[in-house]
């Protein structure tokens, strides 16, 4: 569920929404959601000073409960 929500959020930000993919990995330290986007969209996902990426982390953490 979290991977789908994150994919939907990122697809709304980028110029190439068809090239967004999110992988869900379970690691020893916890869960990892890996986002892949078109190279032209990397800056949009990261944002200025990483603010967009941090906001995405905050939303996903709130959804995770």
Backbone as XML, in Angstrom:
<?xml version="1.0"?>
<chain id="A" units="angstrom">
  <residue number="1" name="UNK">
    <atom name="N" x="0.811" y="-1.191" z="0.000"/>
    <atom name="CA" x="0.000" y="0.000" z="0.000"/>
    <atom name="C" x="0.861" y="1.264" z="0.000"/>
  </residue>
  <residue number="2" name="UNK">
    <atom name="N" x="1.903" y="1.286" z="0.817"/>
    <atom name="CA" x="2.759" y="2.473" z="0.878"/>
    <atom name="C" x="3.480" y="2.711" z="-0.438"/>
  </residue>
  <residue number="3" name="UNK">
    <atom name="N" x="3.919" y="1.642" z="-1.074"/>
    <atom name="CA" x="4.625" y="1.783" z="-2.350"/>
    <atom name="C" x="3.708" y="2.387" z="-3.404"/>
  </residue>
  <residue number="4" name="UNK">
    <atom name="N" x="2.460" y="1.943" z="-3.425"/>
    <atom name="CA" x="1.509" y="2.482" z="-4.407"/>
    <atom name="C" x="1.211" y="3.953" z="-4.128"/>
  </residue>
  <residue number="5" name="UNK">
    <atom name="N" x="1.067" y="4.311" z="-2.848"/>
    <atom name="CA" x="0.802" y="5.704" z="-2.489"/>
    <atom name="C" x="1.978" y="6.592" z="-2.866"/>
  </residue>
  <residue number="6" name="UNK">
    <atom name="N" x="3.189" y="6.131" z="-2.583"/>
    <atom name="CA" x="4.379" y="6.904" z="-2.934"/>
    <atom name="C" x="4.519" y="7.044" z="-4.443"/>
  </residue>
  <residue number="7" name="UNK">
    <atom name="N" x="4.235" y="5.977" z="-5.171"/>
    <atom name="CA" x="4.305" y="6.039" z="-6.639"/>
    <atom name="C" x="3.300" y="7.056" z="-7.179"/>
  </residue>
  <residue number="8" name="UNK">
    <atom name="N" x="2.111" y="7.090" z="-6.606"/>
    <atom name="CA" x="1.087" y="8.054" z="-7.033"/>
    <atom name="C" x="1.541" y="9.491" z="-6.747"/>
  </residue>
  <residue number="9" name="UNK">
    <atom name="N" x="2.114" y="9.727" z="-5.581"/>
    <atom name="CA" x="2.589" y="11.070" z="-5.232"/>
    <atom name="C" x="3.711" y="11.525" z="-6.157"/>
  </residue>
  <residue number="10" name="UNK">
    <atom name="N" x="4.677" y="10.656" z="-6.390"/>
    <atom name="CA" x="5.820" y="11.015" z="-7.234"/>
    <atom name="C" x="5.375" y="11.220" z="-8.677"/>
  </residue>
  <residue number="11" name="UNK">
    <atom name="N" x="4.447" y="10.396" z="-9.160"/>
    <atom name="CA" x="3.961" y="10.531" z="-10.534"/>
    <atom name="C" x="3.286" y="11.882" z="-10.750"/>
  </residue>
  <residue number="12" name="UNK">
    <atom name="N" x="2.714" y="12.450" z="-9.706"/>
    <atom name="CA" x="2.099" y="13.761" z="-9.819"/>
    <atom name="C" x="3.096" y="14.899" z="-9.897"/>
  </residue>
  <residue number="13" name="UNK">
    <atom name="N" x="4.322" y="14.650" z="-9.505"/>
    <atom name="CA" x="5.357" y="15.690" z="-9.472"/>
    <atom name="C" x="6.154" y="15.740" z="-10.770"/>
  </residue>
  <residue number="14" name="UNK">
    <atom name="N" x="6.427" y="14.584" z="-11.357"/>
    <atom name="CA" x="7.395" y="14.477" z="-12.453"/>
    <atom name="C" x="6.770" y="14.744" z="-13.822"/>
  </residue>
  <residue number="15" name="UNK">
    <atom name="N" x="7.633" y="14.951" z="-14.816"/>
    <atom name="CA" x="7.192" y="15.173" z="-16.193"/>
    <atom name="C" x="6.958" y="13.869" z="-16.951"/>
  </residue>
  <residue number="16" name="UNK">
    <atom name="N" x="7.592" y="12.794" z="-16.500"/>
    <atom name="CA" x="7.468" y="11.480" z="-17.141"/>
    <atom name="C" x="6.868" y="10.487" z="-16.139"/>
  </residue>
  <residue number="17" name="UNK">
    <atom name="N" x="5.565" y="10.588" z="-15.849"/>
    <atom name="CA" x="4.971" y="9.721" z="-14.823"/>
    <atom name="C" x="4.960" y="8.242" z="-15.193"/>
  </residue>
  <residue number="18" name="UNK">
    <atom name="N" x="5.051" y="7.925" z="-16.472"/>
    <atom name="CA" x="5.059" y="6.523" z="-16.877"/>
    <atom name="C" x="6.373" y="5.836" z="-16.545"/>
  </residue>
  <residue number="19" name="UNK">
    <atom name="N" x="7.411" y="6.589" z="-16.204"/>
    <atom name="CA" x="8.713" y="6.012" z="-15.889"/>
    <atom name="C" x="9.006" y="5.989" z="-14.393"/>
  </residue>
  <residue number="20" name="UNK">
    <atom name="N" x="7.977" y="6.165" z="-13.574"/>
    <atom name="CA" x="8.147" y="6.108" z="-12.125"/>
    <atom name="C" x="7.967" y="4.673" z="-11.667"/>
  </residue>
  <residue number="21" name="UNK">
    <atom name="N" x="8.915" y="4.202" z="-10.860"/>
    <atom name="CA" x="8.762" y="2.875" z="-10.259"/>
    <atom name="C" x="9.216" y="2.940" z="-8.810"/>
  </residue>
  <residue number="22" name="UNK">
    <atom name="N" x="8.534" y="2.186" z="-7.961"/>
    <atom name="CA" x="8.862" y="2.127" z="-6.542"/>
    <atom name="C" x="9.028" y="0.667" z="-6.158"/>
  </residue>
  <residue number="23" name="UNK">
    <atom name="N" x="10.180" y="0.343" z="-5.583"/>
    <atom name="CA" x="10.442" y="-1.015" z="-5.109"/>
    <atom name="C" x="10.390" y="-1.016" z="-3.593"/>
  </residue>
  <residue number="24" name="UNK">
    <atom name="N" x="9.764" y="-2.028" z="-3.043"/>
    <atom name="CA" x="9.645" y="-2.186" z="-1.601"/>
    <atom name="C" x="10.619" y="-3.280" z="-1.163"/>
  </residue>
  <residue number="25" name="UNK">
    <atom name="N" x="11.582" y="-2.930" z="-0.327"/>
    <atom name="CA" x="12.581" y="-3.890" z="0.132"/>
    <atom name="C" x="12.547" y="-3.986" z="1.657"/>
  </residue>
  <residue number="26" name="UNK">
    <atom name="N" x="12.648" y="-5.192" z="2.170"/>
    <atom name="CA" x="12.772" y="-5.401" z="3.611"/>
    <atom name="C" x="14.231" y="-5.634" z="3.951"/>
  </residue>
  <residue number="27" name="UNK">
    <atom name="N" x="14.761" y="-4.782" z="4.795"/>
    <atom name="CA" x="16.145" y="-4.877" z="5.221"/>
    <atom name="C" x="16.194" y="-5.184" z="6.708"/>
  </residue>
  <residue number="28" name="UNK">
    <atom name="N" x="17.377" y="-5.491" z="7.202"/>
    <atom name="CA" x="17.525" y="-5.761" z="8.634"/>
    <atom name="C" x="17.136" y="-4.555" z="9.471"/>
  </residue>
  <residue number="29" name="UNK">
    <atom name="N" x="17.446" y="-3.366" z="8.972"/>
    <atom name="CA" x="17.170" y="-2.142" z="9.720"/>
    <atom name="C" x="15.737" y="-1.674" z="9.571"/>
  </residue>
  <residue number="30" name="UNK">
    <atom name="N" x="14.976" y="-2.293" z="8.681"/>
    <atom name="CA" x="13.594" y="-1.889" z="8.475"/>
    <atom name="C" x="13.204" y="-1.992" z="7.013"/>
  </residue>
  <residue number="31" name="UNK">
    <atom name="N" x="12.252" y="-1.196" z="6.640"/>
    <atom name="CA" x="11.697" y="-1.221" z="5.295"/>
    <atom name="C" x="12.284" y="-0.087" z="4.467"/>
  </residue>
  <residue number="32" name="UNK">
    <atom name="N" x="12.523" y="-0.350" z="3.171"/>
    <atom name="CA" x="13.088" y="0.648" z="2.275"/>
    <atom name="C" x="12.211" y="0.744" z="1.033"/>
  </residue>
  <residue number="33" name="UNK">
    <atom name="N" x="11.798" y="1.952" z="0.703"/>
    <atom name="CA" x="11.055" y="2.202" z="-0.526"/>
    <atom name="C" x="12.005" y="2.932" z="-1.476"/>
  </residue>
  <residue number="34" name="UNK">
    <atom name="N" x="12.359" y="2.267" z="-2.563"/>
    <atom name="CA" x="13.306" y="2.816" z="-3.529"/>
    <atom name="C" x="12.544" y="3.387" z="-4.716"/>
  </residue>
  <residue number="35" name="UNK">
    <atom name="N" x="12.768" y="4.662" z="-5.006"/>
    <atom name="CA" x="12.065" y="5.353" z="-6.086"/>
    <atom name="C" x="13.008" y="5.531" z="-7.268"/>
  </residue>
  <residue number="36" name="UNK">
    <atom name="N" x="12.551" y="5.151" z="-8.445"/>
    <atom name="CA" x="13.302" y="5.348" z="-9.692"/>
    <atom name="C" x="12.464" y="6.230" z="-10.612"/>
  </residue>
  <residue number="37" name="UNK">
    <atom name="N" x="13.110" y="7.256" z="-11.187"/>
    <atom name="CA" x="12.431" y="8.173" z="-12.099"/>
    <atom name="C" x="13.326" y="8.432" z="-13.301"/>
  </residue>
  <residue number="38" name="UNK">
    <atom name="N" x="12.762" y="9.081" z="-14.307"/>
    <atom name="CA" x="13.518" y="9.498" z="-15.493"/>
    <atom name="C" x="14.624" y="10.452" z="-15.038"/>
  </residue>
  <residue number="39" name="UNK">
    <atom name="N" x="15.808" y="10.392" z="-15.649"/>
    <atom name="CA" x="16.921" y="11.258" z="-15.225"/>
    <atom name="C" x="16.589" y="12.753" z="-15.209"/>
  </residue>
  <residue number="40" name="UNK">
    <atom name="N" x="15.711" y="13.201" z="-16.084"/>
    <atom name="CA" x="15.336" y="14.622" z="-16.092"/>
    <atom name="C" x="14.489" y="15.011" z="-14.883"/>
  </residue>
  <residue number="41" name="UNK">
    <atom name="N" x="13.874" y="14.033" z="-14.221"/>
    <atom name="CA" x="12.960" y="14.313" z="-13.119"/>
    <atom name="C" x="13.590" y="14.168" z="-11.738"/>
  </residue>
  <residue number="42" name="UNK">
    <atom name="N" x="14.842" y="13.785" z="-11.678"/>
    <atom name="CA" x="15.483" y="13.557" z="-10.376"/>
    <atom name="C" x="15.470" y="14.828" z="-9.534"/>
  </residue>
  <residue number="43" name="UNK">
    <atom name="N" x="15.773" y="15.955" z="-10.129"/>
    <atom name="CA" x="15.780" y="17.221" z="-9.398"/>
    <atom name="C" x="14.417" y="17.602" z="-8.864"/>
  </residue>
  <residue number="44" name="UNK">
    <atom name="N" x="13.368" y="17.275" z="-9.596"/>
    <atom name="CA" x="12.011" y="17.583" z="-9.143"/>
    <atom name="C" x="11.646" y="16.758" z="-7.920"/>
  </residue>
  <residue number="45" name="UNK">
    <atom name="N" x="12.084" y="15.519" z="-7.892"/>
    <atom name="CA" x="11.758" y="14.647" z="-6.763"/>
    <atom name="C" x="12.563" y="15.033" z="-5.529"/>
  </residue>
  <residue number="46" name="UNK">
    <atom name="N" x="13.808" y="15.428" z="-5.728"/>
    <atom name="CA" x="14.638" y="15.829" z="-4.596"/>
    <atom name="C" x="14.219" y="17.205" z="-4.088"/>
  </residue>
  <residue number="47" name="UNK">
    <atom name="N" x="14.023" y="18.151" z="-4.993"/>
    <atom name="CA" x="13.604" y="19.493" z="-4.605"/>
    <atom name="C" x="14.773" y="20.337" z="-4.120"/>
  </residue>
  <residue number="48" name="UNK">
    <atom name="N" x="14.484" y="21.586" z="-3.822"/>
    <atom name="CA" x="15.517" y="22.501" z="-3.327"/>
    <atom name="C" x="15.896" y="22.106" z="-1.905"/>
  </residue>
  <residue number="49" name="UNK">
    <atom name="N" x="17.181" y="21.911" z="-1.723"/>
    <atom name="CA" x="17.721" y="21.517" z="-0.415"/>
    <atom name="C" x="17.085" y="20.226" z="0.115"/>
  </residue>
  <residue number="50" name="UNK">
    <atom name="N" x="16.519" y="19.408" z="-0.778"/>
    <atom name="CA" x="15.923" y="18.136" z="-0.377"/>
    <atom name="C" x="14.564" y="18.254" z="0.270"/>
  </residue>
  <residue number="51" name="UNK">
    <atom name="N" x="13.920" y="19.397" z="0.110"/>
    <atom name="CA" x="12.644" y="19.623" z="0.790"/>
    <atom name="C" x="11.530" y="18.727" z="0.265"/>
  </residue>
  <residue number="52" name="UNK">
    <atom name="N" x="11.476" y="18.515" z="-1.036"/>
    <atom name="CA" x="10.428" y="17.661" z="-1.600"/>
    <atom name="C" x="10.614" y="16.224" z="-1.139"/>
  </residue>
  <residue number="53" name="UNK">
    <atom name="N" x="11.842" y="15.739" z="-1.171"/>
    <atom name="CA" x="12.119" y="14.375" z="-0.712"/>
    <atom name="C" x="11.752" y="14.221" z="0.762"/>
  </residue>
  <residue number="54" name="UNK">
    <atom name="N" x="12.093" y="15.191" z="1.567"/>
    <atom name="CA" x="11.759" y="15.128" z="2.990"/>
    <atom name="C" x="10.251" y="15.166" z="3.201"/>
  </residue>
  <residue number="55" name="UNK">
    <atom name="N" x="9.550" y="15.952" z="2.412"/>
    <atom name="CA" x="8.089" y="16.002" z="2.523"/>
    <atom name="C" x="7.467" y="14.663" z="2.135"/>
  </residue>
  <residue number="56" name="UNK">
    <atom name="N" x="8.011" y="14.033" z="1.103"/>
    <atom name="CA" x="7.523" y="12.703" z="0.722"/>
    <atom name="C" x="7.766" y="11.693" z="1.842"/>
  </residue>
  <residue number="57" name="UNK">
    <atom name="N" x="8.920" y="11.760" z="2.485"/>
    <atom name="CA" x="9.201" y="10.872" z="3.618"/>
    <atom name="C" x="8.203" y="11.086" z="4.742"/>
  </residue>
  <residue number="58" name="UNK">
    <atom name="N" x="7.875" y="12.353" z="5.018"/>
    <atom name="CA" x="6.934" y="12.681" z="6.081"/>
    <atom name="C" x="5.550" y="12.127" z="5.797"/>
  </residue>
  <residue number="59" name="UNK">
    <atom name="N" x="5.098" y="12.274" z="4.554"/>
    <atom name="CA" x="3.759" y="11.778" z="4.180"/>
    <atom name="C" x="3.711" y="10.255" z="4.276"/>
  </residue>
  <residue number="60" name="UNK">
    <atom name="N" x="4.735" y="9.585" z="3.774"/>
    <atom name="CA" x="4.765" y="8.127" z="3.811"/>
    <atom name="C" x="4.841" y="7.633" z="5.259"/>
  </residue>
  <residue number="61" name="UNK">
    <atom name="N" x="5.609" y="8.308" z="6.091"/>
    <atom name="CA" x="5.691" y="7.919" z="7.508"/>
    <atom name="C" x="4.342" y="8.086" z="8.200"/>
  </residue>
  <residue number="62" name="UNK">
    <atom name="N" x="3.612" y="9.141" z="7.851"/>
    <atom name="CA" x="2.279" y="9.342" z="8.429"/>
    <atom name="C" x="1.313" y="8.259" z="7.961"/>
  </residue>
  <residue number="63" name="UNK">
    <atom name="N" x="1.424" y="7.866" z="6.700"/>
    <atom name="CA" x="0.574" y="6.784" z="6.200"/>
    <atom name="C" x="0.906" y="5.446" z="6.848"/>
  </residue>
  <residue number="64" name="UNK">
    <atom name="N" x="2.179" y="5.240" z="7.156"/>
    <atom name="CA" x="2.614" y="3.987" z="7.774"/>
    <atom name="C" x="2.102" y="3.878" z="9.209"/>
  </residue>
  <residue number="65" name="UNK">
    <atom name="N" x="1.909" y="5.016" z="9.838"/>
    <atom name="CA" x="1.355" y="5.026" z="11.191"/>
    <atom name="C" x="2.362" y="4.634" z="12.176"/>
  </residue>
</chain>
